Amino acid sequence: MTYEEIFDKVKEMFSGADVSNITEHLAYQFNITGEGAGIFYAEVKDGQLYIEPYEYHDRDAIFICTAEVLFKIISGKLDPVLAFTLGKLKVEGSIEKALKLKEFL
């Protein structure tokens, strides 16, 4: 898969996420490694979810993994805490805010 295909698939997978009950600002950067490597971010702001193909400098956390691992996490086939424990997912930044990603997966 190319980076563009990965980004489009992630955006589609997140399209049904309900973030209306999240009142705080959350910003996550995803660094995709391996095939289709690239960077994009997801931001929750004012009850809306934005996903853009850019680096986000004022982020709460960075998730580093392959596209395959990210797809499994988003689809609920892999728990992000387990992925982290197994070394398939690296997290930099606020672990507390990183865990809030599970609220809208």
GISULQUI-V486331 format. One record per helix or strand. SS is the DSSP state (h for helix, s for strand). FROM is the first residue (numbers start at 0). TO is the last residue. Records with the same first field share a line. If there is no record, write none. Layout:
SS = FROM-TO / FROM-TO
This chain:
h = 2-13 / 66-73 / 79-84 / 94-103
s = 25-32 / 37-44 / 47-51 / 60-65 / 89-92
